[in-house]
Amino acid sequence: MKVNTMAEMAASGQTPDVLFWVGCAGSFDQRAQKITKAFATILEKAGIHYAILGKEEACTGDPARRAGNEFMFQMMAYQNIQILNGYGIQKIVTTCPHCFNTLKNEYPVLGGNYEVIHHTQFLQELIESGKIKITDSNEWAGKTITYHDSCYLGRSNGIYEAPRKVLESLSLELKEMKRCKSNGLCCGAGGAQMFKEEEKGDQRVNTERANEALETKTSCVASACPFCNTMLSDGINNRAEATSTPVLDIAEIVAQAIQ
């Protein structure tokens, strides 16, 4: 795929409508790269004038701050803010709720003020405005799907309806887990837990959440966060009983269903 960087656009005197913040997972994790490609494909089909920072993008600093290293967080944040402000960025869309939360809620106090949108919100806008059209015979029509709420998207930012509206636009049945929305169960990766071994307990939290997802007996588990995707996939794959239930990001599901 040919995706323009901000440096390339600035060199040719262009300004994108939106900056796609890819994030560490979307850049380096092989599984999350598929989510990045799916969302970029949707942006292309919708005719969105967008760009990425490419090699100029650094980690937002979220894991460092959650792990208690405030100094490192501020170093990363100031570096990113300097680059974003240098390009005059106004609007950012990201596929990662961790990046979304940090850019939206924690960068303003450091001088980084932007309109930050999560990709499920952006997808809802594109569908409702008709910029992307769902095929009548899309492969998800009539199927049942369950959706896992990301903590950073749901409880931290109150975004519950956008991902559900996007899924419902595919003419599928959304079946909720017993713990969902504001009562949802964390996948276990938040707060920098993604990068350390868990404390001892009776059961891994991602296994418990994976079991709740499989109890819905749906054909797919939908997520809207690369961390959640990893944790739920591992929870399902590490069960004693084999199952073929896939975990897909909403962007991947939509990419398969649009014209």
Secondary structure, 3 states (H helix, E strand, C coil): CCCCEHHHHHHCCCCCCEEEECHHHHHHCHHHHHHHHHHHHHHHHHCCCEEECHHHCCCCCHHHHHCCCHHHHHHHHHHHHHHHHHHCCCEEEECCHHHHHHHHHHCHHHCCCCEEEEHHHHHHHHHHCCCCCECCCCCCCCCEEEECCCCCCCCCCCCCHHHHHHHHCCCCEECCCCCCHHHCCCCCCCCCHHHCCCCCCCCCHHHHHHHHHHHCCCCEEEECCHHHHHHHHHHHHCCCCCCCCCEEEHHHHHHHHEC
